Amino acid sequence: MSGNGRLERGELCDDGNNAAGDACPADCREPVTPAVCGNGAVESGEACDDGNTTALDGCSPTCQLEPVPVPTANAGCGCAVAGAAGGSVFSLLLLALAALRRKRR
């Protein structure tokens, strides 16, 4: 009997309820693996996962989209380069666009 808190024949998990979206689905057949932020795979509850937990690189340490600081001509590009080294394609794109804009000026 699913949801009674006891692992019985045919069940792979039983968390004591029939609620969906928790550690064990209502049918108790396959346990739900929680999302792991920073593993490079976008999983349930994540808007992004760039393979790291670095802040300000386009994907936050909690795997939600975030703005990326665009370096100014006077500030250099150290802040964006640090995020880009972590694997953020979005950060690399912003760096390339900033470099093109500087060349045209």
N, C-alpha and C positions, 0 to 999 in steps of 0.2 A: 504494500500500500504506500504510494508515493506521499511524501510530506509528513511522515509520522516520526521522523528523527532516527529511525533504525534502518540500516542498510539491509535490504532484503533481496531475494533472487530477482535478477533482471535490472537492478538498480546499480548505477555507478557512483551515485552520491545521494544523500538525503539530508537536507539541512533543517528539516522539521517544519517546512511550510511549502505551499504550492505557489509562492510568489514568483513571477517572472522577473528577470533582470538582476537576480542576486547570484550568489556563488554556485547554486545548483538550480537548473531549470525545473519547471513544474512537473515534468515527466520523470525526473531523477535519472535520466539516461546518460547524460554527458555533462560533467562539471564545466562550468564557465571559467576560462582562464582570464584573470584580470589583466587589463592593459598595463603595459610597462612603458612608461615614457622614456625616450632616449635610446630605444633599441632599433630605430630606423624603419619600423613598420607602423603604419597608421592603424590603430586598433580602436575598438569601441570606446567612445567618449573622448577621443583625440581628434583635433582638427588638423594636426600636422605631427610629424615625428621625423626630425632631421638627423637622428642618430646621436644626439647629445642633449645635455640639459643646460646649455649655455643661454643666458638671457640676452635679449636685444639682437638676436640673429635671425629674426623672422618667425621663429617657433619658440615659444616660451618654455621655461623649465617644467611646466605642467602640460606641455604639448597643445597649447592654444596659439592661434595666430597672434602676432604682435608686430607693431611697427618697428622698422629698422632705422636707426639713426643714420642720416645721410651726412657724410663728412663735408665740412665747408672747405673752401680753398685754403684758409688759414689753419685749419685744425689738422690737416693731413687725413690719412685714412686708416689709422691704427685700430679704431674701434670696429670698423666694418671688416677689416682683414681678420681680426681675431674671431669674429663670428663666422666668416666664410671658411676659415680653416676647419671649423667643426662640421662642415658638410652642407651648409645651407645654399642651395642653388639660387634661391631668391636673393641672398646677400651678394653672391657673385654677379648676378645680373645687375643689381644696383651699383656695384663697384664699376662694372663695365660702362654703364650709362653715365656715371659721374665722370669717368675718364674721358669719354667721348665729348661730353659737354665742355670739359676743361680744354681739350684740344681745339675746339671750335672757337674759343674766346680769344 
